[in-house]
Amino acid sequence: MASIANIIVQLMQIYWFICIIYIFMSWVPNARESQFGQTIGKLVEPFFAPFRQIIPPIGMIDISPIVALIALRFAMDGVRYLFSLFM
């Protein structure tokens, strides 16, 4: 059971880092329009979209990805906790 939990948490951590990379790509001009940026966007945008609907941008700053990453961290902690119950 612990190995399944570790695999799930590691996959979530990889996804978390992909989200961070996508956020930093917004600081580089035309980075999101590259093939790499579009591929990452296809992975990350479906996760960010519900948070963008709930949290509007403040001026030119979009804080919804930050909230999404916090939610992903809570989900990772939840997976760790749920699998610790079965040990």
N, CA, C and O atoms as a GROMACS GRO file, in nm:
protein
  348
    1MET      N    1   0.080  -0.119   0.000
    1MET     CA    2   0.000   0.000   0.000
    1MET      C    3   0.085   0.126   0.000
    1MET      O    4   0.051   0.226  -0.064
    2ALA      N    5   0.195   0.120   0.072
    2ALA     CA    6   0.281   0.238   0.081
    2ALA      C    7   0.342   0.272  -0.054
    2ALA      O    8   0.362   0.390  -0.086
    3SER      N    9   0.372   0.171  -0.134
    3SER     CA   10   0.433   0.198  -0.264
    3SER      C   11   0.333   0.265  -0.358
    3SER      O   12   0.371   0.349  -0.439
    4ILE      N   13   0.205   0.227  -0.347
    4ILE     CA   14   0.102   0.292  -0.430
    4ILE      C   15   0.090   0.437  -0.390
    4ILE      O   16   0.080   0.525  -0.476
    5ALA      N   17   0.090   0.463  -0.260
    5ALA     CA   18   0.082   0.602  -0.211
    5ALA      C   19   0.202   0.682  -0.259
    5ALA      O   20   0.187   0.796  -0.302
    6ASN      N   21   0.321   0.623  -0.252
    6ASN     CA   22   0.441   0.694  -0.297
    6ASN      C   23   0.436   0.725  -0.446
    6ASN      O   24   0.476   0.834  -0.488
    7ILE      N   25   0.387   0.632  -0.525
    7ILE     CA   26   0.376   0.656  -0.670
    7ILE      C   27   0.277   0.769  -0.698
    7ILE      O   28   0.306   0.857  -0.779
    8ILE      N   29   0.162   0.766  -0.631
    8ILE     CA   30   0.062   0.871  -0.653
    8ILE      C   31   0.116   1.007  -0.611
    8ILE      O   32   0.100   1.106  -0.683
    9VAL      N   33   0.180   1.012  -0.496
    9VAL     CA   34   0.235   1.139  -0.447
    9VAL      C   35   0.346   1.189  -0.538
    9VAL      O   36   0.356   1.308  -0.564
   10GLN      N   37   0.432   1.099  -0.586
   10GLN     CA   38   0.538   1.141  -0.677
   10GLN      C   39   0.483   1.193  -0.809
   10GLN      O   40   0.535   1.291  -0.864
   11LEU      N   41   0.378   1.130  -0.861
   11LEU     CA   42   0.315   1.180  -0.983
   11LEU      C   43   0.254   1.318  -0.960
   11LEU      O   44   0.260   1.405  -1.047
   12MET      N   45   0.194   1.338  -0.842
   12MET     CA   46   0.138   1.469  -0.810
   12MET      C   47   0.249   1.574  -0.796
   12MET      O   48   0.230   1.689  -0.834
   13GLN      N   49   0.364   1.534  -0.741
   13GLN     CA   50   0.476   1.627  -0.729
   13GLN      C   51   0.531   1.665  -0.866
   13GLN      O   52   0.566   1.780  -0.889
   14ILE      N   53   0.539   1.569  -0.956
   14ILE     CA   54   0.583   1.598  -1.093
   14ILE      C   55   0.487   1.696  -1.158
   14ILE      O   56   0.530   1.791  -1.223
   15TYR      N   57   0.356   1.673  -1.140
   15TYR     CA   58   0.257   1.763  -1.196
   15TYR      C   59   0.269   1.902  -1.134
   15TYR      O   60   0.250   2.002  -1.203
   16TRP      N   61   0.300   1.909  -1.004
   16TRP     CA   62   0.319   2.036  -0.935
   16TRP      C   63   0.435   2.113  -0.998
   16TRP      O   64   0.424   2.234  -1.021
   17PHE      N   65   0.545   2.044  -1.027
   17PHE     CA   66   0.659   2.110  -1.090
   17PHE      C   67   0.627   2.154  -1.233
   17PHE      O   68   0.675   2.258  -1.278
   18ILE      N   69   0.547   2.076  -1.305
   18ILE     CA   70   0.505   2.116  -1.439
   18ILE      C   71   0.422   2.244  -1.431
   18ILE      O   72   0.435   2.332  -1.515
   19CYS      N   73   0.337   2.252  -1.330
   19CYS     CA   74   0.257   2.375  -1.311
   19CYS      C   75   0.347   2.494  -1.281
   19CYS      O   76   0.324   2.603  -1.333
   20ILE      N   77   0.447   2.474  -1.198
   20ILE     CA   78   0.542   2.582  -1.167
   20ILE      C   79   0.615   2.628  -1.292
   20ILE      O   80   0.630   2.748  -1.315
   21ILE      N   81   0.659   2.535  -1.374
   21ILE     CA   82   0.728   2.569  -1.499
   21ILE      C   83   0.635   2.651  -1.588
   21ILE      O   84   0.678   2.750  -1.648
   22TYR      N   85   0.509   2.611  -1.597
   22TYR     CA   86   0.413   2.682  -1.680
   22TYR      C   87   0.389   2.824  -1.628
   22TYR      O   88   0.376   2.918  -1.707
   23ILE      N   89   0.385   2.840  -1.498
   23ILE     CA   90   0.368   2.974  -1.440
   23ILE      C   91   0.488   3.061  -1.472
   23ILE      O   92   0.472   3.177  -1.510
   24PHE      N   93   0.609   3.007  -1.457
   24PHE     CA   94   0.729   3.085  -1.488
   24PHE      C   95   0.741   3.117  -1.636
   24PHE      O   96   0.802   3.217  -1.674
   25MET      N   97   0.682   3.033  -1.720
   25MET     CA   98   0.687   3.060  -1.864
   25MET      C   99   0.608   3.186  -1.900
   25MET      O  100   0.632   3.245  -2.005
   26SER      N  101   0.516   3.227  -1.815
   26SER     CA  102   0.441   3.350  -1.842
   26SER      C  103   0.529   3.473  -1.830
   26SER      O  104   0.495   3.579  -1.882
   27TRP      N  105   0.642   3.461  -1.764
   27TRP     CA  106   0.734   3.574  -1.750
   27TRP      C  107   0.825   3.590  -1.871
   27TRP      O  108   0.885   3.696  -1.889
   28VAL      N  109   0.836   3.486  -1.953
   28VAL     CA  110   0.924   3.489  -2.070
   28VAL      C  111   0.838   3.515  -2.194
   28VAL      O  112   0.742   3.442  -2.220
   29PRO      N  113   0.872   3.617  -2.272
   29PRO     CA  114   0.791   3.647  -2.390
   29PRO      C  115   0.787   3.529  -2.489
   29PRO      O  116   0.891   3.470  -2.519
   30ASN      N  117   0.670   3.498  -2.538
   30ASN     CA  118   0.645   3.394  -2.639
   30ASN      C  119   0.683   3.253  -2.595
   30ASN      O  120   0.692   3.163  -2.680
   31ALA      N  121   0.706   3.231  -2.467
   31ALA     CA  122   0.743   3.096  -2.422
   31ALA      C  123   0.624   3.002  -2.427
   31ALA      O  124   0.638   2.884  -2.459
   32ARG      N  125   0.505   3.054  -2.397
   32ARG     CA  126   0.387   2.969  -2.399
   32ARG      C  127   0.341   2.938  -2.541
   32ARG      O  128   0.263   2.844  -2.561
   33GLU      N  129   0.387   3.013  -2.638
   33GLU     CA  130   0.350   2.988  -2.777
   33GLU      C  131   0.439   2.884  -2.844
   33GLU      O  132   0.410   2.838  -2.954
   34SER      N  133   0.548   2.846  -2.777
   34SER     CA  134   0.637   2.744  -2.833
   34SER      C  135   0.569   2.607  -2.824
   34SER      O  136   0.468   2.592  -2.756
   35GLN      N  137   0.626   2.510  -2.892
   35GLN     CA  138   0.570   2.374  -2.889
   35GLN      C  139   0.572   2.318  -2.746
   35GLN      O  140   0.476   2.254  -2.702
   36PHE      N  141   0.681   2.342  -2.676
   36PHE     CA  142   0.693   2.297  -2.537
   36PHE      C  143   0.588   2.364  -2.449
   36PHE      O  144   0.524   2.298  -2.368
   37GLY      N  145   0.572   2.494  -2.466
   37GLY     CA  146   0.473   2.569  -2.388
   37GLY      C  147   0.331   2.524  -2.416
   37GLY      O  148   0.249   2.516  -2.324
   38GLN      N  149   0.300   2.495  -2.541
   38GLN     CA  150   0.166   2.449  -2.576
   38GLN      C  151   0.138   2.310  -2.518
   38GLN      O  152   0.027   2.281  -2.476
   39THR      N  153   0.240   2.225  -2.518
   39THR     CA  154   0.224   2.091  -2.462
   39THR      C  155   0.198   2.099  -2.312
   39THR      O  156   0.109   2.032  -2.260
   40ILE      N  157   0.276   2.179  -2.242
   40ILE     CA  158   0.255   2.196  -2.099
   40ILE      C  159   0.119   2.262  -2.074
   40ILE      O  160   0.050   2.226  -1.978
   41GLY      N  161   0.080   2.356  -2.157
   41GLY     CA  162  -0.049   2.422  -2.143
   41GLY      C  163  -0.165   2.324  -2.152
   41GLY      O  164  -0.264   2.337  -2.080
   42LYS      N  165  -0.153   2.226  -2.242
   42LYS     CA  166  -0.258   2.125  -2.255
   42LYS      C  167  -0.270   2.039  -2.129
   42LYS      O  168  -0.378   1.988  -2.099
   43LEU      N  169  -0.161   2.024  -2.056
   43LEU     CA  170  -0.163   1.948  -1.932
   43LEU      C  171  -0.213   2.029  -1.813
   43LEU      O  172  -0.283   1.977  -1.726
   44VAL      N  173  -0.177   2.157  -1.811
   44VAL     CA  174  -0.200   2.240  -1.692
   44VAL      C  175  -0.330   2.320  -1.698
   44VAL      O  176  -0.398   2.334  -1.597
   45GLU      N  177  -0.365   2.371  -1.814
   45GLU     CA  178  -0.483   2.459  -1.824
   45GLU      C  179  -0.613   2.394  -1.778
   45GLU      O  180  -0.693   2.463  -1.714
   46PRO      N  181  -0.639   2.266  -1.805
   46PRO     CA  182  -0.763   2.207  -1.750
   46PRO      C  183  -0.768   2.208  -1.597
   46PRO      O  184  -0.876   2.214  -1.539
   47PHE      N  185  -0.653   2.201  -1.533
   47PHE     CA  186  -0.649   2.208  -1.387
   47PHE      C  187  -0.669   2.350  -1.337
   47PHE      O  188  -0.736   2.371  -1.236
   48PHE      N  189  -0.612   2.449  -1.408
   48PHE     CA  190  -0.624   2.589  -1.366
   48PHE      C  191  -0.761   2.648  -1.398
   48PHE      O  192  -0.803   2.742  -1.331
   49ALA      N  193  -0.831   2.597  -1.498
   49ALA     CA  194  -0.955   2.659  -1.547
   49ALA      C  195  -1.062   2.675  -1.438
   49ALA      O  196  -1.120   2.783  -1.428
   50PRO      N  197  -1.092   2.573  -1.357
   50PRO     CA  198  -1.195   2.595  -1.254
   50PRO      C  199  -1.157   2.703  -1.153
   50PRO      O  200  -1.244   2.776  -1.104
   51PHE      N  201  -1.029   2.713  -1.122
   51PHE     CA  202  -0.985   2.815  -1.028
   51PHE      C  203  -0.995   2.955  -1.090
   51PHE      O  204  -1.024   3.052  -1.020
   52ARG      N  205  -0.971   2.965  -1.219
   52ARG     CA  206  -0.985   3.093  -1.288
   52ARG      C  207  -1.130   3.139  -1.294
   52ARG      O  208  -1.157   3.259  -1.295
   53GLN      N  209  -1.224   3.046  -1.298
   53GLN     CA  210  -1.365   3.082  -1.298
   53GLN      C  211  -1.409   3.135  -1.162
   53GLN      O  212  -1.496   3.222  -1.154
   54ILE      N  213  -1.349   3.083  -1.056
   54ILE     CA  214  -1.386   3.125  -0.921
   54ILE      C  215  -1.314   3.253  -0.880
   54ILE      O  216  -1.374   3.342  -0.820
   55ILE      N  217  -1.185   3.262  -0.912
   55ILE     CA  218  -1.102   3.374  -0.866
   55ILE      C  219  -1.069   3.462  -0.985
   55ILE      O  220  -0.990   3.423  -1.071
   56PRO      N  221  -1.126   3.582  -0.992
   56PRO     CA  222  -1.094   3.671  -1.104
   56PRO      C  223  -0.955   3.732  -1.088
   56PRO      O  224  -0.906   3.742  -0.975
   57PRO      N  225  -0.893   3.773  -1.197
   57PRO     CA  226  -0.762   3.840  -1.187
   57PRO      C  227  -0.774   3.972  -1.112
   57PRO      O  228  -0.874   4.042  -1.121
   58ILE      N  229  -0.670   4.004  -1.039
   58ILE     CA  230  -0.663   4.132  -0.968
   58ILE      C  231  -0.575   4.223  -1.052
   58ILE      O  232  -0.452   4.212  -1.049
   59GLY      N  233  -0.636   4.313  -1.126
   59GLY     CA  234  -0.561   4.397  -1.219
   59GLY      C  235  -0.503   4.310  -1.329
   59GLY      O  236  -0.577   4.246  -1.403
   60MET      N  237  -0.372   4.308  -1.338
   60MET     CA  238  -0.306   4.224  -1.438
   60MET      C  239  -0.244   4.100  -1.375
   60MET      O  240  -0.170   4.027  -1.441
   61ILE      N  241  -0.274   4.077  -1.248
   61ILE     CA  242  -0.216   3.963  -1.177
   61ILE      C  243  -0.321   3.855  -1.159
   61ILE      O  244  -0.429   3.880  -1.105
   62ASP      N  245  -0.289   3.734  -1.204
   62ASP     CA  246  -0.378   3.620  -1.191
   62ASP      C  247  -0.327   3.532  -1.077
   62ASP      O  248  -0.224   3.466  -1.090
   63ILE      N  249  -0.400   3.532  -0.965
   63ILE     CA  250  -0.356   3.454  -0.849
   63ILE      C  251  -0.418   3.315  -0.846
   63ILE      O  252  -0.391   3.238  -0.754
   64SER      N  253  -0.501   3.282  -0.943
   64SER     CA  254  -0.566   3.151  -0.943
   64SER      C  255  -0.467   3.035  -0.952
   64SER      O  256  -0.492   2.931  -0.891
   65PRO      N  257  -0.355   3.046  -1.026
   65PRO     CA  258  -0.259   2.934  -1.024
   65PRO      C  259  -0.198   2.910  -0.885
   65PRO      O  260  -0.167   2.796  -0.850
   66ILE      N  261  -0.182   3.016  -0.807
   66ILE     CA  262  -0.128   2.999  -0.672
   66ILE      C  263  -0.227   2.920  -0.587
   66ILE      O  264  -0.189   2.830  -0.513
   67VAL      N  265  -0.354   2.955  -0.598
   67VAL     CA  266  -0.458   2.884  -0.523
   67VAL      C  267  -0.466   2.738  -0.571
   67VAL      O  268  -0.486   2.648  -0.491
   68ALA      N  269  -0.451   2.717  -0.702
   68ALA     CA  270  -0.454   2.582  -0.756
   68ALA      C  271  -0.337   2.498  -0.702
   68ALA      O  272  -0.354   2.381  -0.670
   69LEU      N  273  -0.221   2.558  -0.692
   69LEU     CA  274  -0.106   2.485  -0.639
   69LEU      C  275  -0.123   2.453  -0.491
   69LEU      O  276  -0.082   2.347  -0.445
   70ILE      N  277  -0.184   2.546  -0.417
   70ILE     CA  278  -0.211   2.519  -0.275
   70ILE      C  279  -0.311   2.403  -0.263
   70ILE      O  280  -0.295   2.316  -0.178
   71ALA      N  281  -0.412   2.402  -0.349
   71ALA     CA  282  -0.510   2.293  -0.348
   71ALA      C  283  -0.443   2.160  -0.383
   71ALA      O  284  -0.476   2.057  -0.325
   72LEU      N  285  -0.350   2.163  -0.478
   72LEU     CA  286  -0.279   2.041  -0.514
   72LEU      C  287  -0.194   1.991  -0.398
   72LEU      O  288  -0.185   1.870  -0.376
   73ARG      N  289  -0.132   2.082  -0.324
   73ARG     CA  290  -0.055   2.042  -0.206
   73ARG      C  291  -0.145   1.980  -0.100
   73ARG      O  292  -0.108   1.880  -0.038
   74PHE      N  293  -0.263   2.038  -0.080
   74PHE     CA  294  -0.358   1.980   0.015
   74PHE      C  295  -0.400   1.840  -0.030
   74PHE      O  296  -0.414   1.749   0.052
   75ALA      N  297  -0.418   1.822  -0.160
   75ALA     CA  298  -0.455   1.691  -0.213
   75ALA      C  299  -0.343   1.590  -0.189
   75ALA      O  300  -0.369   1.474  -0.156
   76MET      N  301  -0.219   1.633  -0.207
   76MET     CA  302  -0.106   1.544  -0.182
   76MET      C  303  -0.101   1.501  -0.035
   76MET      O  304  -0.078   1.385  -0.004
   77ASP      N  305  -0.123   1.598   0.054
   77ASP     CA  306  -0.127   1.565   0.197
   77ASP      C  307  -0.243   1.472   0.228
   77ASP      O  308  -0.230   1.383   0.312
   78GLY      N  309  -0.356   1.491   0.161
   78GLY     CA  310  -0.471   1.404   0.181
   78GLY      C  311  -0.443   1.262   0.138
   78GLY      O  312  -0.483   1.167   0.205
   79VAL      N  313  -0.374   1.246   0.026
   79VAL     CA  314  -0.338   1.111  -0.021
   79VAL      C  315  -0.244   1.044   0.078
   79VAL      O  316  -0.260   0.927   0.110
   80ARG      N  317  -0.148   1.120   0.126
   80ARG     CA  318  -0.055   1.063   0.226
   80ARG      C  319  -0.131   1.019   0.351
   80ARG      O  320  -0.107   0.911   0.405
   81TYR      N  321  -0.223   1.103   0.396
   81TYR     CA  322  -0.299   1.071   0.517
   81TYR      C  323  -0.389   0.949   0.496
   81TYR      O  324  -0.395   0.860   0.580
   82LEU      N  325  -0.459   0.946   0.383
   82LEU     CA  326  -0.550   0.833   0.357
   82LEU      C  327  -0.475   0.700   0.352
   82LEU      O  328  -0.522   0.600   0.405
   83PHE      N  329  -0.360   0.700   0.288
   83PHE     CA  330  -0.285   0.575   0.279
   83PHE      C  331  -0.217   0.540   0.411
   83PHE      O  332  -0.188   0.423   0.436
   84SER      N  333  -0.192   0.640   0.495
   84SER     CA  334  -0.134   0.609   0.626
   84SER      C  335  -0.237   0.540   0.716
   84SER      O  336  -0.198   0.470   0.810
   85LEU      N  337  -0.366   0.558   0.690
   85LEU     CA  338  -0.469   0.491   0.767
   85LEU      C  339  -0.470   0.340   0.744
   85LEU      O  340  -0.511   0.264   0.832
   86PHE      N  341  -0.425   0.297   0.626
   86PHE     CA  342  -0.428   0.156   0.590
   86PHE      C  343  -0.302   0.082   0.629
   86PHE      O  344  -0.291  -0.038   0.604
   87MET      N  345  -0.208   0.149   0.689
   87MET     CA  346  -0.083   0.083   0.729
   87MET      C  347  -0.089   0.036   0.871
   87MET      O  348   0.007  -0.022   0.922
   0.00000   0.00000   0.00000
